[in-house]
Amino acid sequence: MRDTQPPITSAAEYHGYQQAYETMTLLVAEREQRLFIALANGDSKIIEDRRAELLHVLRRREGIIDAIKVYEQLQKQSA
């Protein structure tokens, strides 16, 4: 499951997507840590909330990765 991102159409957008990827990677780590803490505490409501948060960030990050890969592939083809 991925969130589809708009296609990258310029080098400036590509760099923006790379920055977004780095930001989302940090957010994934943060959300994972929050989930681990919730698991340790054992509150099922909080665990489900943390899982949903992590899934949301992972989906967006995967969409960004997909858009970057497509752009890089198109750049290789046009070179």
N, C-alpha and C positions, 0 to 999 in steps of 0.2 A: 504494500500500500504506500503510495507516494502522492504528494500534492504536486500537480503539474504546475510548473512555473512558465512564465512567458519566455519565448525563445530569446536568446542573446543575439543582438544585432550589431554590436560594435565592441571594439576593444575596451572602451570605458565601461560598458555594461559588464563585460567579462571580468574586469577587475573588481567591479562591485559585487558580482556573484562570488568571486573568490573570497572577498571580505565577509560576505554573508555566510559562506561555508565555514570560515574560521569561527565566526560568532556562534553559529548554530552548533558547531562541534563543542564549544565551551558550554553552551546551554544543555546539550545532551549530557555531558559529564555532571553538570550541576543537578539535572533532573534525576540522573541515575543515583547520585549520592542521596538526594531527598527520598527516593524510593527505598534505598537500603536502610535508611534511618527509620522509615515507616515500617518496613518489614521487621526490623529489630524491636519496635514498640508493639507490633501486633494488632494495631487498630485497623480492622478490615475496611472501614469507610475511607480512612486516610490512605491506605494502601491503594485502593481503587482510584482515588483522586490522583495520586502520584503516578500510577501507571498511565492514566489518561494524559497527564501532562507530558510524560516521556514520549508516549506514542505521537502526540501532536508535533513535538519538536523533531522527532525522528522522521516523520512523514515530510515535513517541510525541508529538512536537510537532504533527504534522499531526492526530492524534486530538484533541489539546487544542484546536486551532484549530477543528476541526469542532464540538466540543461547545460552544465559545463562540458560534459562529455560530448554532447551533440555539437556544441560550438567548436570544440577542439577538433572533432572529426571533420567538420565542414572546412575548418581552416587548413587541415592537412590535405584535403581533397583539392582545394583551390590553389595550393602552393605548387 
